[in-house]
Amino acid sequence: METVHLAVVGAHLAGMPLHWQLTTRDARHIATTTTAPTYRLYAMADSVPPKPALIHDAGGSAIAVEVYELAIAAFGSFVAEVPAPLAIGTVTLADGSTVKGFVAEPRAIIGATDITALGGWRAYIAARA
């Protein structure tokens, strides 16, 4: 069976509100890691449920991610549900490998809060609690 590796960074992480979109597609967790240190993470304004925007930035930092493996058909149905300004692109991981993953259009950071210094979405959610 052909599969795709997908990095998730926010609302799709285990225990977060949209994780069910992975589990209902029989996604298999294969790694918890970080991106290469070339990304910025923003908490998008007015996003329900709250979601982050991952933007490539040479001056960025490593951001915590979970990597899942999905069958090609499951990946396709998942991508079809991703709402703008989020998108699925190619994300570079800490070890230099690349996987498909959540990225965002530049408009996603209008009114957003830069949370890069926290290192990931879980840390941001914990800081809000």
N, C-alpha and C positions, 0 to 999 in steps of 0.2 A: 504494500500500500504506500502510495506517495504521500508525504507529509510536508508541512511547513512549520518552522519555528517562529513563534510570535512573542515579542517582548511587550509586556503590559506595565504601565507605570502609575496607574491611579485607581479609578473606580472599578477596574477589572481585577485588581489584586485579590488574592484569597481573603475572604472575610469582608470584602467591600461590596457595595450595593449592586454592581453589575457583573460580579464574578459568575453568576448563574449563566450568563451568555457563553461562558467557556465550558462550564460543567455540563450543560445540556447538549453540548457538541462533543462530549467525551474527550475534551482537551486533557492532556497529561502534563503535569508540572515536571519540567526537566532541570530547571536551575533557578536559583536566586542569586543574583549578581548585580553588577552595576554597568552603566554605560561607560564608554571611553570618557575621559574628562573634557568633553567637547560639547556639552549640552547645558541649557538653562531650563529650569522648570518653573512654571507659573501656575498659580491658582486662578483659573478663569473666572471672570465676573459673571454673576447671574446664571451659573450653570447648575442644572438640577437633573440628577444629583450632582454635588460638587465634583468637578473634574479638573485635572491638570492639563497644561499644554507643554509639550516637550519640543524645544526649538534647538536646532544645531547652532552652536556658537563656539568658535575657536577659543574664546576666552572663558568658556564655561567650566563645569565641574562634572565629576562622576555622579550619576543619579541611580538610585536603587530601582531595580526592575525584577520581575519574575518572567521566566521564559517558559512557554507552553508549546507543546507539539499538537498539531491538529491535522486531521486528514484534509486533503486538498478541497474536497467538496464542503466540508465544515468551515474551512477557512474562507471560502468564497461566500458562503451565506453569512458568516460573521462580518466580513468587510462590507457587505451590502447594507448592514445596519449602522455603520459608523457615520455619525452626523457631522456635517461641517460645523465649525472650522477644523475639526479633527480629521485626520487622514491616516492611512497606513502607508508607511514608507520603509526605508531601510535604516536600521539603527546599528551603530557600531558598539560592540560590547567591550568591556575592560580588557579582555584577552585579544582584542583586535579582530575577532570574528564579526560577521554581520548577520543580522536576522531581520525579518519583517517586524515592524513595531509601530506603535502610536507616535505620530508626529503631529504638528499643528501648522496651519497657515499663519502668516504674520498677524492677521486680524484677530487671532485668538488672544493676543496679549493686550488688546485695547481694554483699559480699565482693570487689567489683571494685576495680581500681586506676585512679585518675583520671590519665589521660595527656594531658589537654588541652594542657598547656604544651609538649608535644613537637610539636604542630601536625598530627599525622597518624599513621596506622598504620605506614607505612614507617619513620618515625623511631623509633617504639617498637620495632619488630622489630630495627632496626640497633642500638639501645641495648642490647638483650638479648643480642646476639651477642658 
